[in-house]
């Protein structure tokens, strides 16, 4: 069996891009099952991540974004008709012609994973996305043989009205293998520093209220993103600067050390799919404090492994 993951951008799982991390994890597991895996990234970058477990092929992106390049089509021409093509993310102009070209070769195994980008909250906030969806992404969904959703909050009319073959498979993650133990009262957040989706303004205000009511814990924040300065200003407004530590971007051993020293892991997403960081924290025996929008609420309740907030 051959699987090709199709993704736009400078694919590298050692980045803040959660989609890249998911592709990397899936590829490693599939390779361990003796499945031939290739990641086909489309980007003008010359920096190519070279994994040991699977192939990574880079082709250039067309200057005309609604077309594929000869290099892309040549790659498809060399693949077996039984190859499974797994497209990741959405609102990418060349996805539609790419899928049509693959289908013209007789392939009937195209999977699309939107990674939460069609959720109602995201669509309602952007007229540009709704217009683009009407003209292009609705047809992308129609051309896919299977729609892979990660969480229940993703299922809506944008998807149901365009494809009936829908499968739910949540994300997985690597295991931290840390046993439950006594820890200092450290609350932590790991992820993209973006207020609109991740609800980090609510996190700061809630922690400010916690401190004003006598809370003795501290908050560690790891990651980077467009709203870091805004978050820093919110922290100053709450007068809680000395109780919050920014750890920057953490990878590999530093990431696991960060999670293992946490007493609680916080993730107040306003919309999401299944955040990998939440699962990684849980694998380190760290209780979660999360919103239902993480799609992990039922698991937290079933295994009594944290708290759900509204």
TORKOL-4160 file (C-alpha; in steps of 0.2 Angstrom, whole numbers, padded with zeros to 4 digits, m for minus):
310
<pt num="1" X="0000" Y="0000" Z="0000"/>
<pt num="2" X="0006" Y="0018" Z="m0004"/>
<pt num="3" X="0000" Y="0033" Z="0005"/>
<pt num="4" X="0005" Y="0051" Z="m0001"/>
<pt num="5" X="0001" Y="0065" Z="0011"/>
<pt num="6" X="m0002" Y="0081" Z="0001"/>
<pt num="7" X="0001" Y="0098" Z="0011"/>
<pt num="8" X="0005" Y="0116" Z="0007"/>
<pt num="9" X="0020" Y="0125" Z="0015"/>
<pt num="10" X="0037" Y="0121" Z="0022"/>
<pt num="11" X="0033" Y="0105" Z="0030"/>
<pt num="12" X="0043" Y="0102" Z="0046"/>
<pt num="13" X="0035" Y="0094" Z="0062"/>
<pt num="14" X="0048" Y="0104" Z="0073"/>
<pt num="15" X="0037" Y="0119" Z="0071"/>
<pt num="16" X="0021" Y="0127" Z="0078"/>
<pt num="17" X="0011" Y="0120" Z="0064"/>
<pt num="18" X="0000" Y="0107" Z="0072"/>
<pt num="19" X="m0005" Y="0099" Z="0055"/>
<pt num="20" X="0013" Y="0095" Z="0051"/>
<pt num="21" X="0015" Y="0087" Z="0068"/>
<pt num="22" X="m0001" Y="0076" Z="0064"/>
<pt num="23" X="0006" Y="0071" Z="0047"/>
<pt num="24" X="0023" Y="0066" Z="0054"/>
<pt num="25" X="0015" Y="0055" Z="0068"/>
<pt num="26" X="0003" Y="0047" Z="0056"/>
<pt num="27" X="0017" Y="0044" Z="0043"/>
<pt num="28" X="0028" Y="0036" Z="0057"/>
<pt num="29" X="0015" Y="0024" Z="0063"/>
<pt num="30" X="0010" Y="0019" Z="0045"/>
<pt num="31" X="0028" Y="0016" Z="0041"/>
<pt num="32" X="0030" Y="0005" Z="0056"/>
<pt num="33" X="0016" Y="m0006" Z="0048"/>
<pt num="34" X="0026" Y="m0008" Z="0032"/>
<pt num="35" X="0016" Y="0005" Z="0022"/>
<pt num="36" X="0025" Y="0015" Z="0010"/>
<pt num="37" X="0023" Y="0033" Z="0015"/>
<pt num="38" X="0028" Y="0049" Z="0006"/>
<pt num="39" X="0024" Y="0067" Z="0011"/>
<pt num="40" X="0022" Y="0079" Z="m0004"/>
<pt num="41" X="0024" Y="0097" Z="0001"/>
<pt num="42" X="0021" Y="0111" Z="m0011"/>
<pt num="43" X="0032" Y="0126" Z="m0007"/>
<pt num="44" X="0045" Y="0138" Z="m0014"/>
<pt num="45" X="0056" Y="0135" Z="0001"/>
<pt num="46" X="0073" Y="0127" Z="m0001"/>
<pt num="47" X="0073" Y="0121" Z="0017"/>
<pt num="48" X="0068" Y="0102" Z="0016"/>
<pt num="49" X="0065" Y="0092" Z="0032"/>
<pt num="50" X="0072" Y="0075" Z="0030"/>
<pt num="51" X="0064" Y="0062" Z="0041"/>
<pt num="52" X="0072" Y="0045" Z="0043"/>
<pt num="53" X="0056" Y="0035" Z="0044"/>
<pt num="54" X="0047" Y="0040" Z="0027"/>
<pt num="55" X="0050" Y="0050" Z="0011"/>
<pt num="56" X="0048" Y="0069" Z="0010"/>
<pt num="57" X="0047" Y="0076" Z="m0008"/>
<pt num="58" X="0046" Y="0095" Z="m0011"/>
<pt num="59" X="0039" Y="0102" Z="m0027"/>
<pt num="60" X="0037" Y="0121" Z="m0031"/>
<pt num="61" X="0020" Y="0130" Z="m0030"/>
<pt num="62" X="0013" Y="0137" Z="m0046"/>
<pt num="63" X="0014" Y="0156" Z="m0047"/>
<pt num="64" X="m0004" Y="0155" Z="m0053"/>
<pt num="65" X="m0012" Y="0148" Z="m0037"/>
<pt num="66" X="m0027" Y="0140" Z="m0045"/>
<pt num="67" X="m0016" Y="0128" Z="m0056"/>
<pt num="68" X="m0003" Y="0114" Z="m0052"/>
<pt num="69" X="0014" Y="0113" Z="m0059"/>
<pt num="70" X="0022" Y="0101" Z="m0071"/>
<pt num="71" X="0033" Y="0095" Z="m0057"/>
<pt num="72" X="0017" Y="0091" Z="m0047"/>
<pt num="73" X="0009" Y="0082" Z="m0061"/>
<pt num="74" X="0025" Y="0072" Z="m0065"/>
<pt num="75" X="0025" Y="0066" Z="m0047"/>
<pt num="76" X="0007" Y="0060" Z="m0049"/>
<pt num="77" X="0011" Y="0052" Z="m0065"/>
<pt num="78" X="0024" Y="0041" Z="m0057"/>
<pt num="79" X="0012" Y="0034" Z="m0043"/>
<pt num="80" X="0002" Y="0018" Z="m0044"/>
<pt num="81" X="m0017" Y="0020" Z="m0048"/>
<pt num="82" X="m0020" Y="0012" Z="m0031"/>
<pt num="83" X="m0011" Y="0026" Z="m0021"/>
<pt num="84" X="m0020" Y="0034" Z="m0007"/>
<pt num="85" X="m0019" Y="0053" Z="m0007"/>
<pt num="86" X="m0022" Y="0062" Z="0009"/>
<pt num="87" X="m0025" Y="0080" Z="0007"/>
<pt num="88" X="m0022" Y="0091" Z="0023"/>
<pt num="89" X="m0030" Y="0108" Z="0027"/>
<pt num="90" X="m0042" Y="0118" Z="0016"/>
<pt num="91" X="m0044" Y="0135" Z="0007"/>
<pt num="92" X="m0029" Y="0131" Z="m0004"/>
<pt num="93" X="m0033" Y="0136" Z="m0022"/>
<pt num="94" X="m0023" Y="0122" Z="m0031"/>
<pt num="95" X="m0032" Y="0108" Z="m0021"/>
<pt num="96" X="m0046" Y="0107" Z="m0033"/>
<pt num="97" X="m0036" Y="0105" Z="m0049"/>
<pt num="98" X="m0024" Y="0093" Z="m0040"/>
<pt num="99" X="m0039" Y="0082" Z="m0035"/>
<pt num="100" X="m0046" Y="0082" Z="m0053"/>
<pt num="101" X="m0029" Y="0078" Z="m0061"/>
<pt num="102" X="m0027" Y="0063" Z="m0049"/>
<pt num="103" X="m0045" Y="0057" Z="m0053"/>
<pt num="104" X="m0041" Y="0058" Z="m0071"/>
<pt num="105" X="m0028" Y="0045" Z="m0068"/>
<pt num="106" X="m0041" Y="0033" Z="m0062"/>
<pt num="107" X="m0037" Y="0035" Z="m0044"/>
<pt num="108" X="m0052" Y="0033" Z="m0032"/>
<pt num="109" X="m0043" Y="0035" Z="m0015"/>
<pt num="110" X="m0043" Y="0053" Z="m0011"/>
<pt num="111" X="m0045" Y="0058" Z="0008"/>
<pt num="112" X="m0047" Y="0076" Z="0014"/>
<pt num="113" X="m0044" Y="0081" Z="0032"/>
<pt num="114" X="m0050" Y="0099" Z="0035"/>
<pt num="115" X="m0042" Y="0100" Z="0052"/>
<pt num="116" X="m0056" Y="0110" Z="0059"/>
<pt num="117" X="m0055" Y="0125" Z="0047"/>
<pt num="118" X="m0074" Y="0123" Z="0042"/>
<pt num="119" X="m0081" Y="0124" Z="0059"/>
<pt num="120" X="m0095" Y="0136" Z="0061"/>
<pt num="121" X="m0086" Y="0148" Z="0072"/>
<pt num="122" X="m0072" Y="0150" Z="0060"/>
<pt num="123" X="m0083" Y="0152" Z="0044"/>
<pt num="124" X="m0095" Y="0164" Z="0052"/>
<pt num="125" X="m0081" Y="0176" Z="0056"/>
<pt num="126" X="m0074" Y="0177" Z="0038"/>
<pt num="127" X="m0084" Y="0183" Z="0023"/>
<pt num="128" X="m0069" Y="0179" Z="0013"/>
<pt num="129" X="m0069" Y="0161" Z="0018"/>
<pt num="130" X="m0088" Y="0159" Z="0014"/>
<pt num="131" X="m0086" Y="0166" Z="m0003"/>
<pt num="132" X="m0070" Y="0155" Z="m0007"/>
<pt num="133" X="m0080" Y="0140" Z="0000"/>
<pt num="134" X="m0095" Y="0143" Z="m0012"/>
<pt num="135" X="m0084" Y="0144" Z="m0027"/>
<pt num="136" X="m0070" Y="0132" Z="m0023"/>
<pt num="137" X="m0069" Y="0122" Z="m0007"/>
<pt num="138" X="m0087" Y="0115" Z="m0009"/>
<pt num="139" X="m0080" Y="0107" Z="m0025"/>
<pt num="140" X="m0065" Y="0101" Z="m0016"/>
<pt num="141" X="m0076" Y="0092" Z="m0003"/>
<pt num="142" X="m0086" Y="0085" Z="m0017"/>
<pt num="143" X="m0071" Y="0078" Z="m0026"/>
<pt num="144" X="m0064" Y="0069" Z="m0011"/>
<pt num="145" X="m0069" Y="0051" Z="m0009"/>
<pt num="146" X="m0068" Y="0052" Z="0010"/>
<pt num="147" X="m0069" Y="0066" Z="0022"/>
<pt num="148" X="m0059" Y="0063" Z="0038"/>
<pt num="149" X="m0065" Y="0073" Z="0053"/>
<pt num="150" X="m0055" Y="0073" Z="0070"/>
<pt num="151" X="m0069" Y="0080" Z="0081"/>
<pt num="152" X="m0088" Y="0081" Z="0082"/>
<pt num="153" X="m0088" Y="0100" Z="0082"/>
<pt num="154" X="m0082" Y="0099" Z="0064"/>
<pt num="155" X="m0098" Y="0091" Z="0057"/>
<pt num="156" X="m0109" Y="0104" Z="0050"/>
<pt num="157" X="m0119" Y="0108" Z="0034"/>
<pt num="158" X="m0103" Y="0115" Z="0025"/>
<pt num="159" X="m0097" Y="0097" Z="0025"/>
<pt num="160" X="m0114" Y="0086" Z="0025"/>
<pt num="161" X="m0121" Y="0096" Z="0010"/>
<pt num="162" X="m0106" Y="0091" Z="m0001"/>
<pt num="163" X="m0101" Y="0074" Z="0004"/>
<pt num="164" X="m0109" Y="0059" Z="0013"/>
<pt num="165" X="m0094" Y="0048" Z="0016"/>
<pt num="166" X="m0088" Y="0055" Z="0032"/>
<pt num="167" X="m0077" Y="0046" Z="0045"/>
<pt num="168" X="m0072" Y="0051" Z="0062"/>
<pt num="169" X="m0054" Y="0047" Z="0068"/>
<pt num="170" X="m0047" Y="0058" Z="0082"/>
<pt num="171" X="m0029" Y="0063" Z="0082"/>
<pt num="172" X="m0016" Y="0052" Z="0092"/>
<pt num="173" X="0000" Y="0058" Z="0100"/>
<pt num="174" X="0017" Y="0051" Z="0106"/>
<pt num="175" X="0017" Y="0046" Z="0124"/>
<pt num="176" X="0026" Y="0055" Z="0138"/>
<pt num="177" X="0026" Y="0040" Z="0150"/>
<pt num="178" X="0026" Y="0050" Z="0166"/>
<pt num="179" X="0017" Y="0043" Z="0181"/>
<pt num="180" X="0006" Y="0053" Z="0193"/>
<pt num="181" X="0016" Y="0062" Z="0206"/>
<pt num="182" X="0016" Y="0076" Z="0218"/>
<pt num="183" X="0021" Y="0092" Z="0209"/>
<pt num="184" X="0022" Y="0111" Z="0212"/>
<pt num="185" X="0006" Y="0121" Z="0208"/>
<pt num="186" X="0011" Y="0125" Z="0190"/>
<pt num="187" X="m0003" Y="0129" Z="0178"/>
<pt num="188" X="0003" Y="0127" Z="0160"/>
<pt num="189" X="m0002" Y="0131" Z="0142"/>
<pt num="190" X="0007" Y="0125" Z="0127"/>
<pt num="191" X="0002" Y="0130" Z="0109"/>
<pt num="192" X="0000" Y="0145" Z="0097"/>
<pt num="193" X="m0002" Y="0162" Z="0105"/>
<pt num="194" X="m0018" Y="0167" Z="0096"/>
<pt num="195" X="m0033" Y="0175" Z="0106"/>
<pt num="196" X="m0047" Y="0173" Z="0093"/>
<pt num="197" X="m0046" Y="0154" Z="0092"/>
<pt num="198" X="m0037" Y="0149" Z="0108"/>
<pt num="199" X="m0046" Y="0160" Z="0120"/>
<pt num="200" X="m0030" Y="0166" Z="0129"/>
<pt num="201" X="m0038" Y="0182" Z="0134"/>
<pt num="202" X="m0050" Y="0172" Z="0144"/>
<pt num="203" X="m0036" Y="0162" Z="0151"/>
<pt num="204" X="m0026" Y="0177" Z="0157"/>
<pt num="205" X="m0042" Y="0185" Z="0165"/>
<pt num="206" X="m0047" Y="0169" Z="0174"/>
<pt num="207" X="m0029" Y="0167" Z="0181"/>
<pt num="208" X="m0030" Y="0185" Z="0186"/>
<pt num="209" X="m0046" Y="0182" Z="0196"/>
<pt num="210" X="m0038" Y="0166" Z="0203"/>
<pt num="211" X="m0024" Y="0176" Z="0210"/>
<pt num="212" X="m0035" Y="0190" Z="0217"/>
<pt num="213" X="m0045" Y="0177" Z="0226"/>
<pt num="214" X="m0029" Y="0170" Z="0235"/>
<pt num="215" X="m0023" Y="0157" Z="0222"/>
<pt num="216" X="m0005" Y="0152" Z="0225"/>
<pt num="217" X="m0001" Y="0144" Z="0209"/>
<pt num="218" X="0009" Y="0151" Z="0194"/>
<pt num="219" X="0006" Y="0150" Z="0175"/>
<pt num="220" X="0019" Y="0144" Z="0163"/>
<pt num="221" X="0015" Y="0148" Z="0144"/>
<pt num="222" X="0025" Y="0140" Z="0130"/>
<pt num="223" X="0024" Y="0144" Z="0112"/>
<pt num="224" X="0023" Y="0159" Z="0100"/>
<pt num="225" X="0011" Y="0168" Z="0089"/>
<pt num="226" X="0004" Y="0184" Z="0083"/>
<pt num="227" X="m0004" Y="0189" Z="0099"/>
<pt num="228" X="0010" Y="0188" Z="0111"/>
<pt num="229" X="0011" Y="0206" Z="0113"/>
<pt num="230" X="m0007" Y="0208" Z="0116"/>
<pt num="231" X="m0007" Y="0194" Z="0129"/>
<pt num="232" X="0008" Y="0202" Z="0138"/>
<pt num="233" X="m0002" Y="0219" Z="0139"/>
<pt num="234" X="m0017" Y="0209" Z="0146"/>
<pt num="235" X="m0006" Y="0202" Z="0159"/>
<pt num="236" X="0000" Y="0219" Z="0164"/>
<pt num="237" X="m0018" Y="0225" Z="0165"/>
<pt num="238" X="m0021" Y="0211" Z="0177"/>
<pt num="239" X="m0006" Y="0216" Z="0187"/>
<pt num="240" X="0000" Y="0197" Z="0188"/>
<pt num="241" X="0017" Y="0199" Z="0178"/>
<pt num="242" X="0027" Y="0191" Z="0192"/>
<pt num="243" X="0016" Y="0175" Z="0192"/>
<pt num="244" X="0017" Y="0171" Z="0173"/>
<pt num="245" X="0032" Y="0165" Z="0164"/>
<pt num="246" X="0034" Y="0164" Z="0146"/>
<pt num="247" X="0045" Y="0149" Z="0141"/>
<pt num="248" X="0046" Y="0152" Z="0122"/>
<pt num="249" X="0045" Y="0138" Z="0110"/>
<pt num="250" X="0049" Y="0121" Z="0117"/>
<pt num="251" X="0052" Y="0105" Z="0107"/>
<pt num="252" X="0057" Y="0087" Z="0110"/>
<pt num="253" X="0064" Y="0084" Z="0127"/>
<pt num="254" X="0061" Y="0102" Z="0133"/>
<pt num="255" X="0043" Y="0100" Z="0128"/>
<pt num="256" X="0041" Y="0084" Z="0138"/>
<pt num="257" X="0050" Y="0092" Z="0153"/>
<pt num="258" X="0038" Y="0107" Z="0152"/>
<pt num="259" X="0023" Y="0096" Z="0153"/>
<pt num="260" X="0029" Y="0084" Z="0166"/>
<pt num="261" X="0032" Y="0098" Z="0179"/>
<pt num="262" X="0014" Y="0104" Z="0176"/>
<pt num="263" X="0001" Y="0102" Z="0189"/>
<pt num="264" X="m0013" Y="0106" Z="0177"/>
<pt num="265" X="m0014" Y="0109" Z="0159"/>
<pt num="266" X="m0025" Y="0123" Z="0152"/>
<pt num="267" X="m0033" Y="0124" Z="0135"/>
<pt num="268" X="m0048" Y="0136" Z="0133"/>
<pt num="269" X="m0051" Y="0135" Z="0114"/>
<pt num="270" X="m0066" Y="0144" Z="0107"/>
<pt num="271" X="m0065" Y="0132" Z="0092"/>
<pt num="272" X="m0053" Y="0118" Z="0089"/>
<pt num="273" X="m0052" Y="0099" Z="0083"/>
<pt num="274" X="m0042" Y="0089" Z="0095"/>
<pt num="275" X="m0027" Y="0098" Z="0102"/>
<pt num="276" X="m0011" Y="0087" Z="0102"/>
<pt num="277" X="m0004" Y="0097" Z="0117"/>
<pt num="278" X="m0019" Y="0092" Z="0127"/>
<pt num="279" X="m0016" Y="0073" Z="0123"/>
<pt num="280" X="0003" Y="0075" Z="0126"/>
<pt num="281" X="m0001" Y="0083" Z="0143"/>
<pt num="282" X="m0013" Y="0069" Z="0148"/>
<pt num="283" X="0000" Y="0056" Z="0143"/>
<pt num="284" X="0011" Y="0064" Z="0156"/>
<pt num="285" X="m0003" Y="0061" Z="0169"/>
<pt num="286" X="m0007" Y="0080" Z="0170"/>
<pt num="287" X="m0025" Y="0084" Z="0173"/>
<pt num="288" X="m0033" Y="0095" Z="0159"/>
<pt num="289" X="m0044" Y="0110" Z="0162"/>
<pt num="290" X="m0052" Y="0112" Z="0144"/>
<pt num="291" X="m0067" Y="0118" Z="0135"/>
<pt num="292" X="m0079" Y="0107" Z="0126"/>
<pt num="293" X="m0073" Y="0114" Z="0109"/>
<pt num="294" X="m0057" Y="0103" Z="0111"/>
<pt num="295" X="m0067" Y="0088" Z="0108"/>
<pt num="296" X="m0059" Y="0080" Z="0122"/>
<pt num="297" X="m0073" Y="0083" Z="0135"/>
<pt num="298" X="m0081" Y="0065" Z="0134"/>
<pt num="299" X="m0064" Y="0057" Z="0137"/>
<pt num="300" X="m0060" Y="0069" Z="0152"/>
<pt num="301" X="m0077" Y="0065" Z="0160"/>
<pt num="302" X="m0076" Y="0046" Z="0156"/>
<pt num="303" X="m0058" Y="0044" Z="0164"/>
<pt num="304" X="m0060" Y="0058" Z="0177"/>
<pt num="305" X="m0044" Y="0066" Z="0171"/>
<pt num="306" X="m0048" Y="0084" Z="0173"/>
<pt num="307" X="m0062" Y="0098" Z="0172"/>
<pt num="308" X="m0073" Y="0105" Z="0158"/>
<pt num="309" X="m0076" Y="0123" Z="0158"/>
<pt num="310" X="m0090" Y="0133" Z="0149"/>
